[in-house]
Amino acid sequence: MNGMALHGGVVPYGGTFLVFADYCRAAIRLSALQQQRVVYVMTHDSIGLGEDGPTHQPIEHLQSLRAMPNLLVLRPADAVETAECWALALAQESRPSLLALTRQNLPPLRHDVTENLCLKGGYRLRDAAAARKVVLVGTGSEVSLAMEIADKLEAAGHGADVISMVSTELFDEQTAAYQADILPDDALIVSIEAGTTFGWERYTGRHGLRFGIDSFGASAPIEDLFKHFGLTADAITPQILARLGA
């Protein structure tokens, strides 16, 4: 695909399971190094692929790809965000993009299409109803989980924003004022991603909470896996309430 991009006249794209990004890392790195508009469409992006097991379940991959200079990593939460991320990938003129997509079906979270909200990398998908005490930062399939947790926190009287962090690269490119508005210092910042928690302290701070998977996966149905690794609203909400002293 790099050769096609260098030749010009087309926008090449290709895809495989996200875990197999390791096999094409050299090509991805060259895309970034040569500032080429290449689009990598990576699917089966978490333990959500289920019974294929740990050999096919990416854990460290998202963060290792985010660490690559000049690579735009995008992890959308639903169909609308996926369309917005595709538009963003096509708009890049001097860097490749990588879309991390799920195997499992996801609920629709957005119905408005008047503005590409993914453009800023992370945006407030839901405002707290009660006084804001918590900011839940989810990516991809875990944004819907963050919405469930927000419901439980609000029911307990604790206001919770939900942030869809589609791209940390794009979010890091925003103004300091925008970043401070999305991730305010006066709230407990909680990150939720079905992958390594490594690196999320950049956004949660030392005193925030980070929920993820810091071991290899396992072979089981999707629901069993998310329960086993503690990535459910019933598992996460009590830990947030405990940190709040509630």
Secondary structure, 3 states (H helix, E strand, C coil): CHHHHHHCCCCCEEEEEHHHHHHHHHHHHHHHHCCCCCEEEEECCCHHHHHHCCCCCCCCHHHHHHCCCCCEEECCCCHHHHHHHHHHHHHCCCCCEEEECCCCCCCCCCCCCCCCHHHHCEEEEECCCCCEEEEEEECCCHHHHHHHHHHHHHHCCCEEEEEEECCHHHHHCCCHHHHHHHCCCCCEEEEECCCCCCCCHHHHCCCCEEECCCCCCCCCCHHHHHHHCCCCHHHHHHHHHHHHCC
